[in-house]
Amino acid sequence: MKVRAIALNTFSGLVRNKIIILFCAGCICILLLMLASLLTLRNLRGTQNAEMMQMAVLPLIASMMTFVSGFGSLLAAWSAADAVASEMRSGTVLAVLARPVRRWEFLLGKFLGVQLMMFVFVLLMLGLNYLLAWIGGATIETTPWVLIVYPLVRYMIYSALGILLVTVMHPIVAFCIVLVVMIAAGLVAPGNPETFMPQWLRTGLFYVLPSSNLLSETRFLTITRATLRAALWTDHATALAYGLDYALVCFLLAAWIFRSRSLSRD
Amino acid sequence: MAAVIEFQHVTKIYHRVFSEEKLAALSDVSFETTAGQVCAFLGPNGAGKTTSINMLMGFFFPTSGQIRVFERPPGDLLAKKQIGFLPENFAFHKFLTAPKLLRFHLQLAGRNPNNAGSRIADLLAKVKLNGYENLKIGRYSRGMVQRIGIAQALLCDPQLIVLDEPTSGLDPAGRREVLQLLAQLKAEGKTIFLSSHILPEVEQIADHVIIINRGKMVRSGRLQDLLATGAQVEIVADRVPHELAQSALRGAIVEPTPQGVRVVVDTARKRETVEALWAAGSDVIAMTPLRSTLEELFLKEVDQPGGAQ
């Protein structure tokens, strides 16, 4: 009941958080700009060379979805970092932990509150997926669970990482590090072309950083290929277990650091 | 009687990150508070009061020494179940209303908030916040925030109430109400550990006083003993002839007050002085042994040059 109360309270705080609202408003503005060009292309499709236009529309939709999905990762990291840091900054953590609440229960409540918000985000993203597919003239012919579970697990990793970092540093620094981790994880992903990095560094980073490509729903589904690529259930189980394990390790490390941290108003 | 709070040779040293610099916030502080006692924890700003309270609540960890609360280490869940805590400059989740905040704290305490409607209404009435049930805490004044802080501290009927500056931000009427509330809790047998700068108020309710300065304990004991009757008495008479002030009252402090003339003399001269006043036709209104105030004691202890070093 304690963890649930903290989680719901965190969720209520996050949906009222001005930085997050601003963050989302910026994302919606960019999305609307992209949507405007998409609709323009779609209208041209009927009059011009239809096949050429289709080729332009579908990659644009794919890039919109990548943008929204990437934005979700940043949102997860920032929300998690800010959910803990704002309690420390304002001193509300003192009132909460003066109650018979363990420190890890507090962190777990915060983590679950963020996951609740990310679940709402993923549902909105799912709706957007279907909307864009419809605009692009494609049909998503698959079960939606991949589009819900994969991003959720990916966001779990980034929010756990955000919580881990914010237990020892300022939330803005923590957020910047998560951002760097995201970019680096993308660079060292197996499918990516060679980068400036030496092979040993690339391999090392690939093992250490969260493999977000593995947890990307685009492994199985893209808007240009809107049917679920055949995958064994063991593939799904392995990928999801990897993500959950990574998030769990980050969370346990955060709880271990937080248990001996002095709780003063920052 | 078992000690509710026990500090044994507690030292807290802050280390600055990436530097050799150290700051001793508390040095070898030992004291205990027994059940049913109102213990005033006093000291100037930066003396180490909030650090001590944070260690007592398990928010900070002592560098050395031992702290026990209800015979358990600070932060222990069973100990925390019996504590009501009001931190200094209390902050709340601003998007909540007072009843929602109290329900949230009930859930944190592991209690069912659904059956607590009347308890919450009583508490809000007690701290004079009834009528503001729909107002979000973000719109509260400083005094109202302090009141809701007191309400949450009393929410689960705790045995030990730890209050860090409970009257800060309150107007005189609010301070008096809080004082009455504390007196009521004292009468109910609760143990109260409070830190405050408003010493006349503390003096009214405290049984035990601990004074710390620059991290060291400079005085501790029963308030009655610390403010022990001095060697002087105060006599208030309705009028004192000028000649008498020059002769029989020579050496005494004589000053007019709205109640009459105040005469302060050594206890050894009280009988002689009263007889002289009667003989001169004055009416003695009151005679009280003069005792120092907590404020005088505090200033004496804190102002001692190097006394607390």
Boltz contact constraints between the chains, C-beta under 6 A:
constraints:
  - contact:
      token1: [A, 1]
      token2: [B, 107]
      max_distance: 6.0
  - contact:
      token1: [A, 2]
      token2: [B, 108]
      max_distance: 6.0
  - contact:
      token1: [A, 5]
      token2: [B, 104]
      max_distance: 6.0
  - contact:
      token1: [A, 5]
      token2: [B, 107]
      max_distance: 6.0
  - contact:
      token1: [A, 5]
      token2: [B, 108]
      max_distance: 6.0
  - contact:
      token1: [A, 9]
      token2: [B, 104]
      max_distance: 6.0
  - contact:
      token1: [A, 16]
      token2: [B, 95]
      max_distance: 6.0
  - contact:
      token1: [A, 90]
      token2: [B, 91]
      max_distance: 6.0
  - contact:
      token1: [A, 91]
      token2: [B, 91]
      max_distance: 6.0
  - contact:
      token1: [A, 92]
      token2: [B, 91]
      max_distance: 6.0
  - contact:
      token1: [A, 92]
      token2: [B, 93]
      max_distance: 6.0
  - contact:
      token1: [A, 94]
      token2: [B, 87]
      max_distance: 6.0
  - contact:
      token1: [A, 98]
      token2: [B, 57]
      max_distance: 6.0
  - contact:
      token1: [A, 98]
      token2: [B, 85]
      max_distance: 6.0
  - contact:
      token1: [A, 99]
      token2: [B, 108]
      max_distance: 6.0
  - contact:
      token1: [A, 99]
      token2: [B, 109]
      max_distance: 6.0
  - contact:
      token1: [A, 100]
      token2: [B, 77]
      max_distance: 6.0
  - contact:
      token1: [A, 100]
      token2: [B, 80]
      max_distance: 6.0
  - contact:
      token1: [A, 100]
      token2: [B, 81]
      max_distance: 6.0
  - contact:
      token1: [A, 101]
      token2: [B, 108]
      max_distance: 6.0
  - contact:
      token1: [A, 262]
      token2: [B, 60]
      max_distance: 6.0
  - contact:
      token1: [A, 263]
      token2: [B, 59]
      max_distance: 6.0
